[in-house]
Amino acid sequence: MPQSLSKVFIHLVFSTKNRMPFIDESIQTELYPYMAKVLYDECSSPAKIIGGVEDHLHILLNLSRTISIANLVETIKVQSSKWIKTKGIPYWKFHWQAGYGAFSVSSSAVDAVTQYILGQKEHHRKRTFKDEFRVLLDKHEMEYDEAYVWD
């Protein structure tokens, strides 16, 4: 076949270092569009939705066939970290956690994952990020060592 085609949806999840509550509502309105632009322009991987709460975020994206997940995550974390530090003294010590979770999403589940991301504020009134992330890891049958998941 002379043409290479792909449509791979990824649900990407990562937190601020030590789950510090840096991502307040005032910065979310600028951060999420900025991240969407980086994903589109630099990674050729358009975001369907970006959302989260003060200490972590979720991104549902269509992964480009020309970039690895690791390179995409490095790009989005580096660029957004540099950007957020320009937003004033409260953000000068901002860092993302070292790791991330990347979960495959079938086309038939895109709407459900979108609704899940939209419901983050309500969802986290009842569940911590750690509990949520453990559920995602278990749901996707991922093996992990709890000692290396958190930083």
C-alpha positions as a Python dict, from the first residue, in 0.01 Angstrom:
ca = {
    (1, 'M'): (0, 0, 0),
    (2, 'P'): (161, 333, -103),
    (3, 'Q'): (-15, 539, 165),
    (4, 'S'): (27, 513, 542),
    (5, 'L'): (-288, 580, 742),
    (6, 'S'): (-365, 564, 1111),
    (7, 'K'): (-628, 672, 1360),
    (8, 'V'): (-510, 602, 1712),
    (9, 'F'): (-680, 773, 2004),
    (10, 'I'): (-482, 808, 2327),
    (11, 'H'): (-608, 909, 2670),
    (12, 'L'): (-305, 1075, 2828),
    (13, 'V'): (-294, 1145, 3203),
    (14, 'F'): (-27, 1315, 3411),
    (15, 'S'): (-5, 1529, 3722),
    (16, 'T'): (189, 1817, 3861),
    (17, 'K'): (495, 1716, 4062),
    (18, 'N'): (382, 1595, 4404),
    (19, 'R'): (26, 1679, 4297),
    (20, 'M'): (76, 2045, 4380),
    (21, 'P'): (-244, 2242, 4298),
    (22, 'F'): (-92, 2476, 4038),
    (23, 'I'): (-357, 2439, 3767),
    (24, 'D'): (-629, 2663, 3906),
    (25, 'E'): (-925, 2778, 3698),
    (26, 'S'): (-759, 3107, 3607),
    (27, 'I'): (-466, 2930, 3437),
    (28, 'Q'): (-675, 2645, 3287),
    (29, 'T'): (-848, 2880, 3043),
    (30, 'E'): (-512, 2969, 2889),
    (31, 'L'): (-318, 2646, 2949),
    (32, 'Y'): (-553, 2405, 2775),
    (33, 'P'): (-571, 2599, 2445),
    (34, 'Y'): (-193, 2649, 2456),
    (35, 'M'): (-140, 2274, 2499),
    (36, 'A'): (-385, 2200, 2217),
    (37, 'K'): (-186, 2429, 1989),
    (38, 'V'): (144, 2260, 2081),
    (39, 'L'): (-7, 1917, 2021),
    (40, 'Y'): (-138, 2023, 1681),
    (41, 'D'): (155, 2235, 1560),
    (42, 'E'): (452, 2046, 1700),
    (43, 'C'): (322, 1691, 1732),
    (44, 'S'): (64, 1672, 1449),
    (45, 'S'): (-164, 1513, 1709),
    (46, 'P'): (-485, 1710, 1752),
    (47, 'A'): (-644, 1710, 2096),
    (48, 'K'): (-1011, 1624, 2107),
    (49, 'I'): (-1038, 1752, 2465),
    (50, 'I'): (-812, 1863, 2748),
    (51, 'G'): (-941, 1886, 3102),
    (52, 'G'): (-862, 1822, 3462),
    (53, 'V'): (-836, 1975, 3804),
    (54, 'E'): (-575, 2163, 4004),
    (55, 'D'): (-323, 1878, 4031),
    (56, 'H'): (-352, 1680, 3708),
    (57, 'L'): (-492, 1673, 3358),
    (58, 'H'): (-635, 1441, 3098),
    (59, 'I'): (-588, 1476, 2724),
    (60, 'L'): (-776, 1279, 2460),
    (61, 'L'): (-582, 1306, 2136),
    (62, 'N'): (-546, 1154, 1794),
    (63, 'L'): (-184, 1034, 1784),
    (64, 'S'): (7, 1118, 1468),
    (65, 'R'): (156, 823, 1283),
    (66, 'T'): (493, 1001, 1286),
    (67, 'I'): (554, 1056, 1659),
    (68, 'S'): (601, 826, 1954),
    (69, 'I'): (397, 871, 2269),
    (70, 'A'): (717, 937, 2466),
    (71, 'N'): (825, 1216, 2230),
    (72, 'L'): (477, 1368, 2234),
    (73, 'V'): (468, 1369, 2615),
    (74, 'E'): (815, 1521, 2637),
    (75, 'T'): (717, 1796, 2392),
    (76, 'I'): (390, 1884, 2563),
    (77, 'K'): (539, 1882, 2913),
    (78, 'V'): (848, 2087, 2823),
    (79, 'Q'): (657, 2346, 2620),
    (80, 'S'): (372, 2386, 2869),
    (81, 'S'): (608, 2398, 3167),
    (82, 'K'): (811, 2677, 3007),
    (83, 'W'): (490, 2864, 2922),
    (84, 'I'): (329, 2835, 3265),
    (85, 'K'): (644, 2966, 3436),
    (86, 'T'): (602, 3291, 3240),
    (87, 'K'): (268, 3351, 3414),
    (88, 'G'): (413, 3505, 3727),
    (89, 'I'): (573, 3434, 4061),
    (90, 'P'): (314, 3176, 4179),
    (91, 'Y'): (415, 2949, 3889),
    (92, 'W'): (796, 2981, 3898),
    (93, 'K'): (834, 2647, 4080),
    (94, 'F'): (591, 2463, 3853),
    (95, 'H'): (687, 2113, 3735),
    (96, 'W'): (504, 1817, 3586),
    (97, 'Q'): (554, 1473, 3738),
    (98, 'A'): (819, 1266, 3563),
    (99, 'G'): (582, 992, 3446),
    (100, 'Y'): (249, 963, 3269),
    (101, 'G'): (-23, 718, 3176),
    (102, 'A'): (-117, 661, 2813),
    (103, 'F'): (-422, 449, 2742),
    (104, 'S'): (-558, 337, 2407),
    (105, 'V'): (-915, 438, 2327),
    (106, 'S'): (-1129, 273, 2062),
    (107, 'S'): (-1324, 498, 1828),
    (108, 'S'): (-1645, 368, 1985),
    (109, 'A'): (-1529, 488, 2331),
    (110, 'V'): (-1420, 840, 2232),
    (111, 'D'): (-1749, 999, 2340),
    (112, 'A'): (-1742, 820, 2678),
    (113, 'V'): (-1383, 929, 2746),
    (114, 'T'): (-1473, 1284, 2640),
    (115, 'Q'): (-1759, 1290, 2891),
    (116, 'Y'): (-1530, 1144, 3157),
    (117, 'I'): (-1278, 1426, 3103),
    (118, 'L'): (-1553, 1689, 3104),
    (119, 'G'): (-1671, 1555, 3440),
    (120, 'Q'): (-1338, 1585, 3620),
    (121, 'K'): (-1442, 1850, 3873),
    (122, 'E'): (-1744, 1651, 3985),
    (123, 'H'): (-1553, 1323, 3973),
    (124, 'H'): (-1280, 1452, 4205),
    (125, 'R'): (-1520, 1556, 4475),
    (126, 'K'): (-1535, 1184, 4555),
    (127, 'R'): (-1203, 1039, 4440),
    (128, 'T'): (-837, 1142, 4464),
    (129, 'F'): (-604, 1148, 4166),
    (130, 'K'): (-415, 848, 4302),
    (131, 'D'): (-734, 646, 4334),
    (132, 'E'): (-847, 752, 3986),
    (133, 'F'): (-512, 662, 3831),
    (134, 'R'): (-506, 320, 4000),
    (135, 'V'): (-851, 249, 3855),
    (136, 'L'): (-732, 345, 3506),
    (137, 'L'): (-425, 124, 3538),
    (138, 'D'): (-635, -169, 3657),
    (139, 'K'): (-904, -115, 3393),
    (140, 'H'): (-639, -129, 3121),
    (141, 'E'): (-473, -431, 3285),
    (142, 'M'): (-141, -252, 3322),
    (143, 'E'): (119, -396, 3554),
    (144, 'Y'): (279, -138, 3779),
    (145, 'D'): (483, -102, 4095),
    (146, 'E'): (322, 149, 4331),
    (147, 'A'): (670, 256, 4452),
    (148, 'Y'): (748, 402, 4107),
    (149, 'V'): (415, 555, 4008),
    (150, 'W'): (419, 864, 4228),
    (151, 'D'): (665, 1153, 4250),
}
